[in-house]
Amino acid sequence: MRFEPGAVLRGADLSDTELSDLDLSGAVFEDCTIADRNMSGTRFEDARFSKCRIIRCRFASADFRDAIFEQCTFADDQGHVGAQFAFSRLGQARFHRCDLSFAAFERSDLHALEMETCNLRGATFKNVDFARSFGKKILRWAGAIRGCNLELADLAGLRMPDCDLSNSRFREAVLFDADFEGADLRGCDFGQALIAGARFARADVRGADLTGMNLTELASFNEIKVSMDQASQLLTAMGVDVCPE
């Protein structure tokens, strides 16, 4: 097998292959397996992964910019050990219908990352950055986590203002001090989520399940967009007695 930019690998088991510090930019991986590997400094920029099993792997200082993952599994067979991404670059990477259960994203660049219809149950996002600096004082956030399962995920302190998180499931997720101001949260499920200190100002939560959500626990909720039935539900949760006319 040739490990070089643009390489095409199909049906390969790379679990015993040293992949650290390789340049695999633009490479194609189809139905491949990578297990129990610690990869450091590998370049996967613009690579394509389809129906691959990448289990119990750790990526440190890896470059996944513009990479695409489709129907890939990152969780082990028991579903309790996920992939680890630390100090890595995932800007504009795309994950579609992937199992990222218990994955850990730490101190990584996630600007314009897109995840759609992915399983992120129990995943953690710590000190990640969806922002990019344009000049000395201009920061712009970009990213999307659409239609994903984030049940039990740890998103404490996550900053995704003005981003798209629509139709995602946040049941029992930790959202302490998360910043979702101006975000698209339509159709989300926040059942039993821990929201103390989170910022929801200007966010659109129409169609979301807000059962039990108490707005007074939020750091901000001015101009939040809700439907009429949600307004009554939220007022009741705040202790306001909403009476029919």
C-alpha positions in Angstrom: 0.0 0.0 0.0 1.2 3.5 -0.8 0.8 6.1 1.9 1.0 9.4 0.0 -1.2 12.4 -0.9 -4.2 11.3 -3.0 -3.8 7.6 -2.2 -6.9 5.4 -2.6 -7.4 2.6 0.1 -10.3 0.3 0.0 -11.1 -2.5 2.4 -7.8 -2.1 4.2 -7.1 -2.9 7.9 -4.6 -0.2 9.0 -4.6 -1.1 12.7 -1.0 -2.2 12.6 0.2 0.6 10.4 2.1 3.6 11.7 0.3 6.6 10.3 1.8 9.4 12.4 3.3 12.4 10.6 2.3 11.2 7.2 0.9 13.5 4.5 -2.4 11.8 3.4 -4.0 15.0 2.0 -6.7 14.2 -0.5 -6.5 10.4 0.2 -9.6 8.2 -0.1 -10.5 5.6 2.5 -13.4 3.3 1.8 -14.5 0.5 4.1 -11.2 0.7 6.0 -10.5 -0.1 9.6 -8.2 1.8 11.9 -8.1 0.6 15.6 -6.1 1.5 18.7 -3.8 3.9 17.0 -2.3 7.1 18.4 -1.8 9.4 15.4 0.2 12.6 15.8 0.8 15.3 13.1 -0.9 13.4 10.3 -2.3 15.5 7.4 -5.8 14.3 6.3 -6.6 17.6 4.7 -9.3 17.2 2.0 -9.4 13.4 2.6 -12.5 11.3 2.1 -13.7 8.6 4.5 -16.6 6.4 3.6 -18.0 3.6 5.8 -14.8 3.3 7.8 -14.3 2.0 11.4 -12.0 4.3 13.3 -12.1 3.0 16.8 -10.3 3.8 20.0 -8.0 6.2 18.1 -6.4 9.4 19.3 -5.5 12.2 16.9 -3.1 14.9 18.2 -2.2 17.9 16.2 -3.8 16.3 13.1 -5.1 18.3 10.1 -8.6 17.3 9.0 -9.4 20.6 7.2 -12.1 20.1 4.5 -12.1 16.3 5.2 -15.4 14.5 4.6 -16.6 11.5 6.7 -19.7 9.6 5.6 -21.3 6.7 7.6 -18.1 6.2 9.6 -18.0 4.6 13.1 -15.7 6.1 15.7 -17.1 4.3 18.8 -16.0 0.9 19.9 -18.3 -2.1 19.7 -19.6 -1.4 23.2 -20.2 2.2 22.4 -18.4 3.6 25.4 -15.0 4.6 24.0 -14.9 7.2 21.4 -12.2 8.9 19.3 -10.1 11.7 20.7 -9.2 14.9 18.8 -6.7 17.1 20.6 -5.0 20.3 19.3 -6.3 19.3 15.8 -7.6 21.3 12.9 -11.1 20.4 11.7 -12.0 23.6 10.0 -14.7 23.0 7.3 -14.6 19.2 7.9 -18.0 17.4 7.4 -19.4 14.5 9.2 -22.5 12.9 7.8 -24.4 10.0 9.5 -21.4 9.1 11.6 -21.3 7.5 15.1 -19.2 9.8 17.3 -20.5 8.5 20.6 -18.2 9.6 23.5 -15.8 11.3 21.1 -13.7 14.0 22.8 -12.8 17.3 21.0 -10.3 19.3 23.0 -8.4 22.5 22.2 -9.1 22.1 18.5 -10.1 24.5 15.7 -13.6 23.7 14.6 -14.4 26.8 12.5 -17.1 26.0 10.0 -17.2 22.3 11.0 -20.5 20.6 9.9 -22.1 17.6 11.5 -25.3 16.2 10.3 -27.4 13.3 11.5 -24.5 12.1 13.7 -24.6 10.3 17.0 -22.7 12.4 19.5 -24.1 10.7 22.6 -21.8 11.5 25.6 -19.4 13.5 23.5 -17.3 16.3 25.0 -16.3 19.6 23.6 -13.7 21.4 25.7 -11.8 24.6 24.8 -12.7 24.2 21.1 -13.0 27.1 18.8 -15.7 27.7 16.2 -14.5 31.3 15.8 -12.1 32.9 13.4 -10.5 36.3 13.7 -10.9 38.8 10.9 -8.8 41.7 12.0 -7.9 42.8 15.5 -11.4 43.1 16.9 -13.6 41.0 14.6 -14.5 37.4 15.5 -16.9 35.4 13.5 -18.4 32.1 14.5 -19.4 29.4 11.9 -20.4 25.8 12.3 -23.4 23.5 12.2 -24.5 20.5 14.3 -27.8 19.6 12.7 -30.1 16.7 13.5 -27.6 15.1 15.8 -28.0 13.2 19.0 -26.1 15.0 21.8 -27.8 13.2 24.7 -25.5 13.3 27.8 -22.9 15.3 25.9 -20.8 17.8 27.8 -21.0 21.2 26.0 -20.2 23.3 29.1 -18.7 26.6 27.9 -19.2 25.8 24.2 -19.5 29.0 22.1 -21.6 28.7 19.0 -23.4 32.0 18.6 -25.3 32.4 15.3 -24.7 28.8 14.4 -27.1 26.1 13.2 -27.9 23.4 15.8 -31.5 22.8 14.6 -33.3 19.5 15.2 -30.6 18.2 17.5 -31.3 16.3 20.8 -29.8 17.7 24.0 -31.5 15.5 26.5 -29.6 15.5 29.8 -26.7 17.3 28.1 -24.5 19.7 30.1 -24.9 23.2 28.7 -23.5 25.2 31.6 -22.4 28.7 30.3 -22.8 27.6 26.7 -23.2 30.5 24.3 -26.1 29.9 21.8 -27.0 33.6 21.2 -28.6 34.1 17.9 -28.3 30.3 17.1 -30.9 28.3 15.1 -32.3 25.9 17.8 -35.6 25.1 16.1 -36.9 21.6 16.7 -34.3 20.8 19.4 -35.0 18.6 22.4 -33.7 20.2 25.7 -35.4 17.7 28.0 -33.6 17.7 31.4 -30.7 19.5 30.0 -28.5 21.5 32.5 -28.7 25.1 31.3 -27.5 27.2 34.2 -25.6 30.2 32.8 -26.2 29.4 29.2 -26.9 32.3 26.8 -30.0 32.1 24.5 -30.5 35.7 23.6 -31.9 36.1 20.0 -31.9 32.3 19.6 -34.8 30.7 17.6 -36.2 27.8 19.7 -39.5 27.5 17.9 -40.7 23.9 17.8 -38.1 22.9 20.4 -39.0 20.7 23.4 -38.5 23.1 26.3 -40.1 21.0 29.0 -39.0 22.1 32.4 -36.8 24.9 31.1 -36.6 27.8 33.5 -35.5 31.0 31.7 -34.3 32.5 35.0 -31.4 30.0 35.0 -30.1 31.4 31.7 -27.5 34.2 31.5 -29.4 35.8 28.7 -32.7 35.2 26.9 -33.7 38.6 25.6 -35.4 38.5 22.1 -35.5 34.7 22.2 -37.9 33.5 19.5 -40.7 31.2 20.7 -44.1 30.2 19.6 -47.3 31.1 21.5 -47.7 27.7 23.1 -44.0 27.7 24.2 -44.5 31.1 25.7 -47.2 29.8 28.0 -45.0 26.8 28.9 -42.0 29.0 29.8 -44.0 31.4 31.9 -45.5 28.5 33.8 -42.0 27.1 34.5 -41.0 30.5 35.9 -43.9 30.4 38.4 -46.3 32.6 36.4 -49.9 31.6 36.6 -51.1 31.7 33.0 -54.9 31.9 32.9 -57.2 31.6 29.9 -59.1 34.7 29.0 
